[in-house]
Amino acid sequence: MSKEDFAPPSKSFVFGEMAVKAAIEELNMWSRMWFANKDQKEKLKVNKQEKLGEILIEGLSRLKGTGLKVLQNLAIDEEMIPPAMLRKVEQSFSQVTPMNSFLVKRILREELNDEFENLFEKFDFKALAAGSIGQVHRATLINGREVAIKIQYPHVKTDFQNEMNWLQKMSIYIEHPLLRNSIKSVTLQMLEEIDFCKEATNAKNFKVILGNSPFVLPGVVEEISGENLVGYEFLDGLPVIEVFQNEARVSERLCQNIYDFFFCSFFDHGILYADPHPGNFLQLVDGKMGVVDFGLVQSDLPDSIRNLFKGLLFPNRVSEKEVLQCYISLGAEIHDDQKEEFLNEVIRPFRKISQSMVKEDSFDFKNSNQLVKSFRQVILSQISNEKLNNFNSDLSLIHKSIQSLYLMLGKFKARIKTQTIFY
């Protein structure tokens, strides 16, 4: 299969264009440094960083794959995106160019053999959704079973390492810890998400563990799954983001279900659903909540991780000394004479923010903007804390997932009963 079959803008061209623009900005700054005083030099450095950030974001918005995934991570926190570019960034998520039907057929034939048409009574070649690494189609099997089939774009795996190498080189010039950390975390996330066999396993595990819960989870359809395909039972409903756009609100019941699903999975079963995006939760025709997309999941999280975040997010459940011990057991380099300092710098600020959410039976996320900003600052302090240099690599992904959840609930102006997960 040649790359000409699938060529939304040339990745080498976009990366090259970004590199040239970045080099020009660097030269512009240094040429002005010769004539600048101390204050002016600082302003020039800040301006260069803003320009480099805009160049990176504008380029990423034109790409699929790794580039778009980095941008999705950055867009979780709107403060990371210059306001003038935010609309363009948001449009890039919904305007991903899907594969044409000819290429879809070629992939199906390669994965399911030449007789793949005999598996389907009906196949809609117009994609239901197109994302950063693949697209989803609705189909009916020959036995009448309604299914959704997720198809990975060609070359995602082969392009992945080259793209990450380039982005990591670019990040050297971006002096922003959250941006650089986002590029690092995307490397780990993409390794998970492009493994469709692992996604199928994740989905089956969720189905077993939460099959009797109020949440509706699709089963995996083995006969239409493979290395670059995952077949699911079709869930008839609307993504929560579309419900919000159509009705300007999402029911509190649905928001409560999203919150409960995320934290019950995490605390009760040691599974992190690390992509709590409004496009991954559905309002089904019967009013229940459905969950889709199991590509980014961390399983078998140790008790120390779960207790750590229970103590950080629900301070009345775990003491600060127990939280400190969790950090140490997970690799934080904290000596006896540094414990009080670490409590004051990291643990107590985090618990203080969380306490405002859980001191009452419910919390109104409608007024959560300041809380999320404070939460963001706490995450920044953890990322930059030298005592956490060798800390468990799951930390960043868990932080980002919780932040995504809170921002989504804030967008939906949800009032959440925060203690229900412990009943």
Order of alpha helices (4+ residues) and beta strands (2+ residues): alpha-alpha-alpha-alpha-alpha-beta-beta-beta-beta-alpha-alpha-alpha-beta-beta-beta-alpha-alpha-beta-beta-beta-beta-alpha-alpha-alpha-alpha-beta-alpha-alpha-beta
